[in-house]
C-alpha cells in the first residue's frame, strides 16, 4: 500500500526501477486514491502499460508471468481511517 509520504517514490522511482529490472508486473495499491494501478510490459525506463482500477469494482484477475492468475478483490481492500479533528 502507498502511504502518503511515499506516493512519489512508489509511483515514480519504483515504477522506473522495477521496469528497468524487468519485473513483469508491478501493482500499486493506493488506499488514499482508492485505486490499484497495474503496470505491465516493462522497458528500460519503466512500463509501457498502466491500467487503473477503482476500489469497489469487484475482482481483478492479474495474469502472472508464470502462467498463473492472481485475483485481487477490489471490494475488500483496506481504506485509510478517517482523520479526527483536534479536541
C-alpha positions as CSV (number, residue, x, y, z in Angstrom):
1,X,0.0,0.0,0.0
2,X,1.1,3.5,-0.6
3,X,1.5,5.7,2.5
4,X,1.0,9.4,1.6
5,X,4.7,10.1,2.3
6,X,6.0,7.6,-0.2
7,X,3.5,8.1,-3.0
8,X,6.1,9.8,-5.3
9,X,8.6,7.1,-4.6
10,X,6.2,4.3,-5.3
11,X,4.6,5.9,-8.4
12,X,7.7,7.3,-10.0
13,X,11.0,6.0,-8.6
14,X,9.9,2.3,-8.1
15,X,8.0,2.2,-11.4
16,X,11.1,3.2,-13.3
17,X,13.4,0.9,-11.3
18,X,11.2,-2.2,-11.5
19,X,10.6,-1.7,-15.2
20,X,14.3,-1.3,-15.8
21,X,14.9,-4.6,-13.9
22,X,12.3,-6.4,-16.0
23,X,9.8,-7.0,-13.2
24,X,6.8,-8.2,-15.4
25,X,4.0,-6.8,-13.2
26,X,4.0,-4.0,-10.6
27,X,0.9,-3.3,-8.6
28,X,0.5,-0.1,-6.7
29,X,-2.4,-0.2,-4.1
30,X,-3.3,3.3,-3.1
31,X,-5.9,3.5,-0.4
32,X,-5.9,7.3,-0.4
33,X,-6.9,7.4,-4.0
34,X,-9.0,4.2,-3.6
35,X,-7.4,2.7,-6.7
36,X,-4.9,0.0,-7.8
37,X,-2.6,0.7,-10.8
38,X,-1.3,-2.4,-12.6
39,X,1.9,-1.8,-14.6
40,X,2.9,-4.3,-17.3
41,X,5.2,-4.5,-20.2
42,X,8.5,-3.4,-18.6
43,X,11.1,-1.4,-20.5
44,X,14.4,0.2,-19.7
45,X,12.6,3.4,-18.4
46,X,9.5,2.0,-16.7
47,X,6.4,0.3,-18.1
48,X,4.6,0.6,-21.4
49,X,1.1,-0.1,-19.9
50,X,-0.6,1.1,-16.7
51,X,-4.2,0.3,-16.0
52,X,-6.1,1.9,-13.1
53,X,-8.8,0.0,-11.3
54,X,-11.0,1.7,-8.7
55,X,-11.8,0.2,-5.3
56,X,-15.3,-1.4,-5.1
57,X,-15.3,-2.7,-8.7
58,X,-15.2,-6.5,-8.0
59,X,-12.5,-9.0,-8.6
60,X,-9.4,-8.1,-10.7
61,X,-7.6,-11.0,-12.3
62,X,-3.9,-10.4,-12.8
63,X,-2.1,-12.7,-15.2
64,X,1.3,-13.6,-13.8
65,X,4.5,-14.2,-15.8
66,X,4.5,-17.9,-14.9
67,X,1.0,-18.5,-16.3
68,X,-0.9,-18.4,-13.1
69,X,-3.6,-15.9,-12.3
70,X,-3.7,-13.9,-9.1
71,X,-7.2,-12.4,-8.3
72,X,-7.3,-9.2,-6.2
73,X,-10.7,-8.4,-4.7
74,X,-11.1,-4.7,-5.1
75,X,-14.2,-4.8,-2.8
76,X,-12.1,-5.9,0.2
77,X,-9.1,-3.6,0.1
78,X,-8.3,-1.5,3.2
79,X,-9.1,2.2,3.3
80,X,-7.4,4.8,5.5
81,X,-9.0,5.6,8.8
82,X,-10.8,9.0,8.7
83,X,-8.9,11.7,10.4
84,X,-10.4,13.1,13.5
85,X,-10.2,16.8,14.4
86,X,-8.2,18.1,17.3
87,X,-10.1,18.5,20.6
